[in-house]
Amino acid sequence: MRWLRRNLVVIAGLGTLAYMILPNLVVTVFSFNNPTGRFNYAWQEFSLDAWKDPCGVADMCGSLALSLQLALWATIGATVLGTAIAFALVRYRFRARGAVNSLIFLPMAMPEIVMAASLLALFLNMGIQLGFWTILIAHVMFCLSFVVAAVKARVLSMDPRLEEAARDLYAGPVQTFVRVTLPIAAPGIAAGALLSFALSFDDFIITNFNSGNTVTFPMFVWGSAQRGTPVQINVIGTAMFVIAVLVVLAGQMAGNRRKNAQPK
């Protein structure tokens, strides 16, 4: 009992981590399945056919490419705007600053279906045709809050004396920003960008309301679930999970290497 009390937090953390990773493991296992029917819900036999032909299902890779393109542009837009907004909220004092701060974080608290219906009404009233651009605008809008939150937390922790020292050494505003401010804020910016990419790629509710005839990968998966789930969906899901893990590990290794390189 003493050992259990001493390691209770570690055990709870490992249990939570296992609970979160278990669905990904199930998806990975069933990517090697060879189902007999239309649905890939019961294990039949081991097969590599889906991995050899991941685009064997009609229109699946097209929807995947569209989702990746949307996620990339949404990440760029949300990261640029969110970084600028985060610096403005932290570094400058202006009227209605508190109101702006609250409105920025409103999409994080608002249910997705409310935002989806509101954006749909806005686009229809403005006469904008639903499609790629309406999806992109919607994705930038709800990803923006997460970028602001990540970058703002990083900027708040920055030591302003570093920038003052750079100015004392005759560095201009641009040099100070590029060589001092930006490298310090880079981890927060990178975290916001990665989060934006994942949220944009994964979104279904807002996309479904504002897509028109455009089909993204989550919408393709939802449509396939009505008539059958091809194994290739599990292949794509497994590949995305492995890539995400590798990106996180690479970032962690780069951070550890940077810390070790700093003089003690």
N, C-alpha and C positions, 0 to 999 in steps of 0.2 A: 504493500500500500504506500509505503514511503517513496519507493521508486516511481510509482504511478503518479503520486502528487507532484513529484519533482519534474516529471516529464509530461505532464498533462497538456501543457500548451503545445509542445512539439507533436504529441500524438494527435491532438485536435487539428493542428495545421496540416499534418500529413494526410489525415482522413479527409479533410476538406479538399486538399489538392487531388487526392485519388477520386473523389466524387466528381470534381470538375473535369478530370481527364478521361474518366470512364467512357462517356459518349464518344469521344474522339477515338478511343481504342476500339470500340464497337464498329465505328465507321471504317476504320483501317482493316479490321478483320474481314468485314463483309465486302471490302473491295477486292478480295481474293476469292469470292464465292462464285459459284456457277449455278444460279437458281434455275429451277425447272419451269417456273411460271413467270408471270409478269412482274411480280413483287419480290424484292430482295430482302425479305424479312426472316427467312428460315435458312439455316446453313444446309447446303447440299454436298458440295465437294470443292476441293481446292482447285483454282484455275487462275492463270495469268492472262486470259484472253482480254479482259477489260483493260489491263495495264498495257497490253500490246497495241490496243486500238482505243485510246481514250476519247477520240472524236467519232466513234462508231455510231453514235446516236445523232440523228438529224437535228441540226440547229443548236445543239448543245454548246459546241465550241464557239459558235457565233455569239450566243448570249454571254458566254464567259468572256470573250474578248470585249464585248460591249461593257460589261460590268467592270472589267479591269481599266478600260479607258475612262469610264465615268469616275471610278475611284481615284485614278491618277489626277485628273483635272480638278476634281472636287478637293483633293488633298492640297494641290498647289494653291487653289483659290482660297481655301479656308486657312491655310498656313500663313499666307502672305497677309491677308486681312486680319486674322486673329492675332498674329504677332504685333502688327501695328496697333491694334486696339489695346492689347495687353500693356504695351509700353505707354500708350496714352493714358490709360486708367491709373497706372502706377506713378508715372513721372510728372504728370501735369494736373493742375487744379483748374477746373472750369465749372460753369453753371450746369446744373442737372447731372453732375458726375455720378451721384448716387443712383439716380433714376436710370442712367445709361448702364451702369454696372448691374442693376437688377434686371433690366430688359435683356442684356446679353445672356444672362444665365437662365432666362425664362424657357428657352427651348429644351433645356436639360430637365426641367421639372414638368413640362407640359406633356401629356400623353401624345404619342405619335399620331394616333388617329385624329385628334383635334387639329394638329398642325397639318396633317395631310388634307383634311377636308377644307381647312382655311386656305391653304395654298391652291387647291383645286378651284375654289370659288374665286380667288384672286385672278388666276390665269384665265378662267372662263369670262369673267367680267371685263378683262383687258383684251379679250379676243385673241389670246396667244394660243397657237396650236400646240397640243400636248405632244411630247416626244422627248428627244435627247436633251434639248436645252432646258425644258421645264424640269426634268429630272436633275440635271446638273445644278440648276439654281436652288432647288429644294435641298439637295445634298450639301451644297456649300452652306446653306442657311443653318441646318441643324448640326453640321460638323464644326461650325465657327465657335460655338460655345465651349466645346471641349478643348479646342486649341487655345482659346483665351484663358481657360482655367489652368492648363498645363504651363503655358508661358508666363502667366501672371504669378504663379507660385514661384517660378524660377527667378523672375525679375525681383520679386520682393526679398528674396534671400541674397541678392547680390550686394556686395560691399561697395558703396558709392565712392569710397576713397581710392579704389583702383582707377576709376575713370578720372578722378581729380588728379591723381599722380600722372596719368597719361597727358592730361592737359598741361600740367606743370612742366612736362618734358617737351612742350611745344608740339604736341600732336594735335592736328586739326579735328574737327567734329567727325569727319568721315573716317579718318585714321583711328580715332578712338573707338568708334562704333565697330569698325571691321576687325581691329586687332585686339580689342579688350571686351567690349560689350557683347558682340555677337558670339565669340567663342564661349563665354561664360553662360550665355542664354541658350546655346546650341542644344544641350540635353533636353531642356523643356520644349524647345521647338521640335526636336526630333520625336519626342514622346507624343506631342500633339499631332504631328503629321502621321505617325504610325496609327494612332487611334482613329484619326479621320479616315485613313485608307480602309481600315477594318470596318468601321461603321458604314461607310459608303458602299463598300462591296457587299456587305451583309444585309443592307436594308431592304425590307419588303413592303411594309405598310405604306409609307410615304411614296415609294416608287410606284406601287400598284395604283394609287389614286391619280398620279400625275404622269403616267407613262404613255397614255394613248395606246397605240399599237406597238410600241417598243417593248421588247421582252428582254429583261436582264436575267442573269443566272439564277438569283433567288426566285424570280417569277417562273422561270423554266422548271425549277425543282418543284415548286408548288403545283404547277400544271401537270408535271409528270406523276406526282403522287396520286392524282385522281384516276389515272389509267394504267399506272405501272411505274416502278422505280428501277431504271437501268443501273447496272453495277458501275457504269462510268461516273455516275454522280458521286459514289463513294470514292472513286479514284481521284476525282478533282478535289473533293473535300480533304482527303488524306494528303494530297500534294500541297494544298494551301496550308494545312496545319503544320506540316514538316517545314515549309518555307518560313512560316511565322516563328517557329521555335528556333530555327537557324539564325534568323535576323536578331532575335532577342539574345541568343547566346553570343553572337558576334558583337553586339553592342556591349554586353557585359564584359566580354574579354577585352574590348577596346578600352572600356572604362577602367578596368583593373590594370591594364598596361600603362595607361596614362597616370594612374595613381602611383604605380611603382616607379615610373620615370621621374616623378617629382622629387626634388632634393629634400632630404629629411633634416 
